[in-house]
Amino acid sequence: MDEKDEAFDLALFERSIMQYPVKLNEADRDKIIVLKKTDSVLSKEQALQEARKLFDMVHKLSIPSPDGKLFWGYINESDFAFRFCEFGLTNGLIGIAVFTAGYAMLSDDEQAKIFSEKVVNEAVTELERMYGYLEEKGFTAEHAPYLGESDGIGGVLTGLALLKRYTHRTDIEALQEKTLYTLRQFDLSKYGAPDRMIGMSGLLSSLCRFEEYQNQKELIQNAADSLLAMKTLEYKGKRIWKPFQNIERPISGAGHGIAGIAEALFAASKILDDNKYLPAIDEAIQFEHESYSPKFGTWSDLRSYPPTGYMHGYCSGSAGIGIMLERMRKNGYTGNLLDECIHLAEQSTDSLPLNQRDHLCCGNSAIVEYYLTVDRYEEAGKVLYAMQKRCEQDGNYRYMAYQFNNSLTASLFYGASGIGYEMLRYAEPDKILSVL
């Protein structure tokens, strides 16, 4: 084994130990600083400084191979195995590339620009490899990636749209065309769950959000019709979506729930100028309105039943629901139930305590994104200030719940890239677009 191979193996060993989520004993848990709300507001200059620190952390967490290729690792949630990031948005190379490219666009640091370009190159290479694999294997359900925004094609479309804006690279446009070509090989009616994270509404929302995809009317129509056809669950005398295959009931929320599905379907109805989707959208808003829990002062986490608590993030909870509802309102959806749900989302987000974790999925960065979405920049700055102060005292942002050690990761949804991205969003909201 030569020196480069040995360095790679040692770095891999070090990262796998450093990132493993070890359960803490009671004494260690008591030392963790609990995040509390504050009236102090992070300045935009401070936010850019924090973004730089997180950019450097992402760089530090990379593992260069003997041939110079960059790898990042993460711990898989199902089996706690250490794995390398693949192509996706939430836990993969595109998500990391979106953050580094956004930072490089705002920075005058040439070294940051060089590193960002290398990360984008890695993401492009991985995507090309994935499309080559699909062409070789054929476009079947067995070999197809997820459709949604998590580590699926919807997330790829979102990531490429953002990278196009941040880098202006022509090869990104070529990859967008290849992604759309790949989608056209699918019979969309046979693929995916309805939720945003892994399923059809994640794909549909991505197609509808960015102007370069909005002329893909046939794809949007197929995705919207396929999503509508998934509304098969009998619930209180109506038909509604069952986001999870093993749960015979609808659930609330943005990432896996009904609010996220409603936003995507309404966006499609506007682009297609087709009112046939409106009854399903109305029923979805009614479901979210009825699902609010006065007991918790927010929406219950309905993934378990009877619900024992709530989440306060993007996938489940008032922050994610508020983002979806506000996007629908700005897109032209109106109604008393929508107004009431928007009020409940605002009320609960304002009154609930901050999260243990700081990341974008179910952490405090999702709350920041909610406040930015509803144009309450000062409130976003207060959350970021509290996060930054705890980081200053603790030595790092918090990526894991308090019962675990602070397992670090570079990913967009669960790690440093997402927190850094929200710092950029706060500092330059007109230049850095929402990734959700």
Secondary structure as GFF3:
##gff-version 3
##sequence-region A 1 436
A	DSSP	alpha_helix	3	18	.	.	.	ID=ss1
A	DSSP	alpha_helix	26	30	.	.	.	ID=ss2
A	DSSP	alpha_helix	44	61	.	.	.	ID=ss3
A	DSSP	beta_strand	63	64	.	.	.	ID=ss4
A	DSSP	beta_strand	70	71	.	.	.	ID=ss5
A	DSSP	beta_strand	73	75	.	.	.	ID=ss6
A	DSSP	beta_strand	82	84	.	.	.	ID=ss7
A	DSSP	alpha_helix	93	106	.	.	.	ID=ss8
A	DSSP	alpha_helix	110	137	.	.	.	ID=ss9
A	DSSP	alpha_helix	153	167	.	.	.	ID=ss10
A	DSSP	alpha_helix	170	184	.	.	.	ID=ss11
A	DSSP	three_ten_helix	188	190	.	.	.	ID=ss12
A	DSSP	alpha_helix	200	209	.	.	.	ID=ss13
A	DSSP	three_ten_helix	211	213	.	.	.	ID=ss14
A	DSSP	alpha_helix	217	229	.	.	.	ID=ss15
A	DSSP	beta_strand	233	235	.	.	.	ID=ss16
A	DSSP	beta_strand	238	240	.	.	.	ID=ss17
A	DSSP	alpha_helix	258	272	.	.	.	ID=ss18
A	DSSP	three_ten_helix	275	277	.	.	.	ID=ss19
A	DSSP	alpha_helix	278	291	.	.	.	ID=ss20
A	DSSP	beta_strand	292	293	.	.	.	ID=ss21
A	DSSP	beta_strand	298	299	.	.	.	ID=ss22
A	DSSP	alpha_helix	318	330	.	.	.	ID=ss23
A	DSSP	alpha_helix	336	351	.	.	.	ID=ss24
A	DSSP	alpha_helix	364	373	.	.	.	ID=ss25
A	DSSP	alpha_helix	377	394	.	.	.	ID=ss26
A	DSSP	alpha_helix	416	427	.	.	.	ID=ss27
###
